[in-house]
């Protein structure tokens, strides 16, 4: 199971997520409240076997990538499937997708782990679009059926602009895949046990808590979280807005434009980008956010100075309590103010994170504890940044998850 480090690290690297793709940024979240869909009995649409990888090849991959210490954790070869399923976007049923990675010839029922990736900007980075060995295989090689949702806006739902940092859409993309996978298991005669783990970093940390909240507050899903681990997510978006309003330089402005455009489309505000951004940025952004440009390439076309990036009237309105109310209400609605984790939960965060402030997780932890969370731990990762805290998180998280097995 220590192989988990291998998998998620590769995921974040491919997604440009490690140090900069965190998904959390300062700005925005949108409250689009979506009515929970009427409970369905089958969310499963179809599956396709993408590749099968024997145990010895996985061990070779681990050795060649410098993870020889984990080769003893590789117990099984794996089969990698693309799974399509139905979920809900803006109240309507849509098709979504992700990967399911299954241990080969496992003789006992396997636990299930849903692994939520960090921020991605391009369609090629979606888990189900990976070609060849992705690294995900090693996760399941340790004996876990692994679900990796693409999220809405990627893979089968690529025509939709990704609802970035939107709790309900994020949660349903994960929860509905977990439910769809149950039909997949029956079809493929895959045995799983009753253990369900959630894990994610950066945007994946936010999505992990969103899915956990959805499961714990909506019993109609018929799911129970065994344990959840979330790292460096922007859980308090209201607090993150303060950094934007301060005018302090922000090293990854691609995140800021991503959130604003996501909220603009997800909430059907449909405002012109010139409402939010100055030129020359306003006229560029539609083309930059087309699913073909990486976060780094978008970043190079922007400025790190919020006062130069945002339109003056919009920037001033952020500090005026009477203005930009839809945006501010969205931030409030998509922060985790009205829920306390019930399942065993760990929050992780690097103390020198300059993308998502360390205080964001610390204050979220303190609020959860004050509101009665009883199975909650906060793990500060001393001296580590957004990019470098991920591996230490996994080193701590993996034996913790194994203890439930």
C-alpha positions in Angstrom: 0.0 0.0 0.0 3.0 2.2 0.4 2.8 2.1 -3.4 0.1 4.8 -3.0 2.9 7.3 -2.9 4.0 6.1 -6.3 0.6 6.5 -7.8 -0.5 9.8 -6.5 2.9 11.4 -7.0 2.8 10.4 -10.6 -0.7 11.7 -10.9 0.2 15.1 -9.6 3.3 15.3 -11.7 1.5 14.4 -14.9 -1.2 16.9 -14.0 1.3 19.7 -13.3 -0.2 19.5 -9.9 2.6 19.1 -7.5 3.8 22.5 -6.7 1.6 24.6 -8.7 -1.5 22.8 -9.7 -3.1 22.7 -6.4 -6.4 23.6 -7.2 -6.9 26.0 -4.6 -6.4 29.4 -5.1 -7.5 32.4 -3.7 -10.5 33.2 -5.3 -13.7 31.8 -5.8 -16.2 29.3 -5.3 -19.6 29.0 -6.5 -22.5 28.0 -4.7 -24.6 26.7 -7.4 -27.0 24.6 -5.4 -27.9 21.5 -7.3 -30.8 19.4 -6.2 -29.7 15.9 -5.4 -30.9 13.6 -8.1 -33.6 11.1 -7.4 -31.8 8.0 -6.1 -31.0 5.6 -9.0 -30.2 2.0 -8.9 -27.6 2.0 -11.6 -25.3 4.8 -12.6 -23.1 2.5 -14.6 -22.9 3.1 -18.4 -20.0 1.1 -19.8 -16.4 0.0 -19.3 -13.5 -0.7 -21.5 -10.3 -2.6 -20.6 -7.4 -0.3 -21.5 -4.5 -2.5 -20.5 -3.4 -5.3 -18.3 0.0 -5.2 -16.5 1.7 -8.2 -14.9 3.2 -8.0 -11.5 6.8 -8.3 -12.7 6.4 -5.4 -15.1 5.0 -3.2 -12.3 8.0 -4.2 -10.1 10.3 -3.2 -13.0 8.6 0.2 -13.3 8.9 0.8 -9.6 12.6 0.0 -9.7 13.3 2.1 -12.8 11.6 5.1 -11.3 13.5 5.0 -8.1 10.9 3.3 -5.9 12.6 0.0 -5.4 11.8 0.3 -1.7 8.2 -0.3 -2.6 8.5 -3.3 -4.8 7.7 -5.6 -1.9 4.3 -3.9 -1.7 3.5 -5.0 -5.3 1.5 -8.1 -4.7 -0.6 -8.3 -7.9 -0.7 -7.4 -11.6 -3.5 -5.1 -12.5 -6.2 -4.5 -15.1 -6.9 -0.9 -16.0 -10.4 0.0 -17.2 -12.0 3.2 -18.4 -15.5 3.5 -16.8 -18.3 5.7 -18.0 -21.2 6.6 -15.7 -23.9 9.1 -15.2 -23.8 12.0 -12.8 -25.5 15.4 -12.5 -24.5 18.8 -13.8 -26.7 21.9 -13.2 -29.5 19.6 -12.4 -29.3 17.4 -15.5 -28.0 13.9 -16.1 -24.7 13.8 -18.0 -22.1 11.2 -18.8 -18.8 11.3 -16.8 -15.7 9.0 -16.7 -12.7 7.9 -14.8 -10.3 4.9 -14.3 -10.9 1.7 -12.3 -7.7 -0.2 -11.6 -8.3 -3.8 -10.3 -5.8 -6.2 -8.7 -5.5 -9.4 -10.8 -6.3 -12.8 -9.2 -6.9 -11.4 -5.8 -8.5 -14.2 -3.7 -10.0 -12.1 -0.9 -12.4 -9.1 -1.3 -10.5 -5.9 -1.9 -11.0 -2.6 -0.1 -11.8 0.4 -2.4 -10.0 3.7 -2.5 -11.2 6.7 -4.5 -8.2 8.9 -5.3 -8.9 12.5 -6.2 -6.3 14.2 -8.4 -5.2 17.8 -8.1 -5.8 20.7 -10.6 -5.5 20.0 -14.3 -6.0 22.3 -17.2 -5.7 20.1 -20.2 -7.9 17.3 -21.5 -4.8 15.1 -22.0 -4.2 15.2 -18.3 -7.5 13.6 -17.4 -6.9 10.2 -15.8 -8.9 8.3 -18.4 -6.8 9.9 -21.2 -3.5 8.6 -19.9 -1.7 6.4 -22.4 0.3 3.3 -21.3 1.5 2.9 -17.7 0.3 5.9 -15.6 1.5 5.0 -12.1 -2.0 4.4 -10.9 -1.5 0.7 -11.5 0.9 0.4 -8.6 -1.8 1.5 -6.2 -4.0 -1.4 -7.0 -1.0 -3.7 -7.2 -0.9 -3.4 -3.4 -4.4 -4.9 -3.2 -6.9 -2.0 -3.5 -9.5 -1.5 -6.2 -8.7 2.1 -7.1 -11.2 4.6 -8.6 -9.8 7.8 -10.2 -12.6 10.1 -11.4 -11.8 12.5 -14.2 -14.2 15.1 -12.7 -16.9 16.9 -14.6 -15.3 18.8 -17.5 -12.8 16.1 -18.4 -13.0 12.8 -20.3 -16.5 11.9 -21.2 -17.8 15.3 -20.1 -15.1 17.4 -21.8 -17.7 19.7 -23.4 -18.5 21.2 -20.0 -16.2 23.8 -18.4 -14.8 22.1 -15.2 -16.8 23.3 -12.1 -13.6 24.0 -10.2 -14.0 24.3 -6.5 -17.7 23.7 -6.6 -18.7 21.4 -3.7 -21.8 19.7 -5.1 -20.5 19.0 -8.6 -17.2 17.8 -7.2 -18.9 15.5 -4.7 -21.3 14.0 -7.1 -18.6 13.2 -9.7 -16.9 11.1 -7.0 -20.0 9.6 -5.3 -21.7 8.6 -8.5 -18.6 6.9 -9.8 -18.3 4.9 -6.5 -22.0 3.8 -7.0 -21.5 3.1 -10.7 -18.5 0.9 -9.9 -20.7 -1.4 -7.8 -22.4 -2.5 -11.0 -19.1 -2.8 -12.7 -17.9 -5.1 -10.0 -20.9 -7.4 -10.5 -20.4 -7.5 -14.2 -16.7 -8.4 -14.0 -17.2 -10.6 -10.9 -14.8 -8.5 -8.8 -15.0 -9.0 -5.1 -14.7 -6.0 -2.9 -15.2 -5.6 0.9 -17.0 -2.9 2.8 -14.0 -0.6 3.2 -14.1 2.7 1.4 -11.3 5.2 1.6 -11.1 8.7 0.1 -7.8 10.5 -0.5 -6.7 13.6 -2.4 -4.3 16.5 -2.5 -4.7 20.1 -3.6 -7.9 20.4 -5.5 -8.2 16.6 -4.7 -8.2 17.5 -1.0 -11.1 19.8 -1.5 -12.9 17.2 -3.7 -12.2 14.5 -1.1 -13.9 16.5 1.7 -16.8 17.4 -0.6 -17.4 13.8 -1.4 -17.1 12.8 2.3 -19.6 15.5 3.2 -22.0 14.3 0.5 -21.8 10.7 1.7 -22.2 11.6 5.4 -25.0 14.0 5.0 -27.0 12.1 2.4 -27.9 8.6 3.5 -29.7 7.8 0.3 -26.3 7.2 -1.3 -26.0 4.1 0.8 -22.3 4.6 1.3 -20.0 4.7 4.4 -16.5 6.2 4.5 -14.0 4.1 6.3 -11.4 6.9 6.5 -10.5 10.1 4.6 -7.2 11.9 4.0 -7.1 15.3 2.5 -4.1 17.5 1.8 -3.7 21.2 1.1 -7.1 21.9 -0.2 -8.7 25.4 -0.2 -11.4 24.5 2.3 -12.1 28.0 3.4 -12.6 30.0 0.3 -13.8 33.1 2.1 -10.4 33.3 3.9 -8.6 32.7 0.6 -10.3 35.7 -0.9 -8.5 37.9 1.7 -5.2 37.2 0.0 -6.6 38.4 -3.3 -8.1 41.5 -1.8 -4.7 42.4 -0.2 -3.2 42.9 -3.7 -0.2 40.8 -2.7 1.6 39.1 -5.6 0.3 35.7 -6.4 2.8 33.3 -8.1 0.2 31.2 -10.0 -2.4 33.5 -11.4 -3.7 30.7 -13.7 -5.6 29.5 -10.6 -7.3 32.8 -10.1 -8.7 33.0 -13.7 -9.6 29.3 -13.6 -11.8 29.7 -10.5 -13.5 32.9 -11.8 -14.3 31.5 -15.2 -15.5 28.2 -13.6 -17.9 30.1 -11.3 -19.0 32.3 -14.2 -20.1 29.3 -16.2 -21.1 26.9 -13.5 -23.5 29.4 -12.0 -24.7 30.7 -15.4 -23.7 34.2 -14.6 -22.3 34.4 -18.2 -20.6 37.7 -17.6 -18.1 39.0 -20.1 -14.5 38.3 -18.9 -13.9 42.1 -19.1 -16.1 42.4 -16.0 -13.4 40.6 -14.1 -10.1 41.2 -15.9 -8.1 44.0 -17.5 -6.7 43.9 -21.0 -4.8 42.3 -22.5 -5.9 39.4 -20.3 -9.6 39.6 -20.7 -9.6 39.0 -24.4 -7.0 36.1 -24.1 -8.6 34.0 -21.5 -11.3 32.2 -23.4 -8.6 30.9 -25.7 -6.2 30.1 -22.9 -8.8 28.1 -21.0 -9.7 25.8 -23.9 -8.4 22.5 -22.4 -5.3 22.5 -24.5 -3.0 24.8 -22.5 -1.2 23.8 -19.4 -1.4 25.8 -16.2 2.2 26.8 -16.7 1.6 28.1 -20.2 -1.5 30.0 -19.1 0.5 31.4 -16.2 3.1 32.8 -18.5 0.5 34.9 -20.3 -0.7 36.5 -17.1 0.6 38.8 -14.4 1.3 38.0 -10.8 0.0 41.4 -9.7 -3.8 41.1 -8.8 -4.2 44.9 -9.3 -3.0 44.6 -12.9 -4.8 41.3 -13.6 -8.3 42.3 -12.3 -10.4 45.0 -13.7 -10.2 48.0 -11.3 -13.9 48.1 -10.5 -14.0 44.4 -9.8 -10.9 44.5 -7.7 -12.4 47.4 -5.6 -15.7 45.6 -5.3 -14.0 42.7 -3.6 -13.4 44.9 -0.6 -16.9 46.4 -0.6 -19.3 44.4 1.4 -22.3 45.5 -0.7 -20.8 44.5 -4.1 -20.1 41.2 -6.0 -22.6 39.5 -3.7 -23.1 36.4 -6.0 -19.4 35.7 -6.0 -19.1 36.2 -2.2 -22.1 34.0 -1.5 -20.6 31.4 -3.8 -17.4 31.4 -1.7 -19.4 31.1 1.4 -21.5 28.2 0.1 -18.5 26.2 -1.2 -16.5 26.5 2.0 -16.9 23.9 4.7 -18.7 25.9 7.3 -21.9 23.9 7.7 -20.5 20.4 8.2 -18.3 18.4 10.5 -16.5 15.2 9.4 -18.0 12.1 11.1 -15.6 9.4 9.7 -11.9 9.2 10.7 -10.3 12.1 8.9 -6.8 13.5 8.6 -5.9 16.9 7.2 -2.4 17.5 6.0 -0.7 20.7 5.0 2.9 22.0 4.5 3.8 24.8 6.8 5.5 26.9 4.0 2.8 26.5 1.4 2.6 29.7 -0.7 -0.2 28.5 -3.0 -2.8 27.4 -0.4 -1.9 29.0 3.0 -1.1 26.6 5.8 -3.6 28.6 8.0 -6.4 27.5 5.7 -6.2 23.9 6.9 -5.3 24.8 10.4 -8.3 27.0 10.9 -10.6 24.5 9.2 -9.3 21.8 11.6 -9.9 24.1 14.6 -13.4 25.0 13.4 -14.2 21.3 12.9 -13.0 20.4 16.4 -14.9 23.3 18.0 -18.0 22.0 16.3 -17.6 18.6 17.7 -15.4 16.5 15.3 -14.2 13.5 17.3 -12.2 11.5 14.8 -10.1 14.3 13.2 -6.4 14.8 13.1 -4.3 17.6 11.7 -0.8 16.8 10.5 1.4 19.9 9.8 4.3 19.0 7.5 7.1 21.2 8.7 9.1 23.2 6.3 7.3 21.8 3.2 5.6 23.8 0.4 2.6 23.0 -1.7 4.8 20.9 -4.0 7.0 19.2 -1.5 4.4 18.3 1.2 2.7 15.6 -0.9 5.2 12.8 -0.5 5.5 13.2 3.3 1.7 13.2 3.5 1.6 9.9 1.7 4.3 8.4 3.9 2.2 9.2 7.0 -1.2 8.4 5.3 -0.4 5.0 3.9 0.2 3.1 7.2 -2.8 4.8 8.7 -5.0 3.6 5.9 -3.5 0.1 6.1 -4.4 0.0 9.8 -8.1 -0.1 8.9 -7.6 -3.1 6.6 
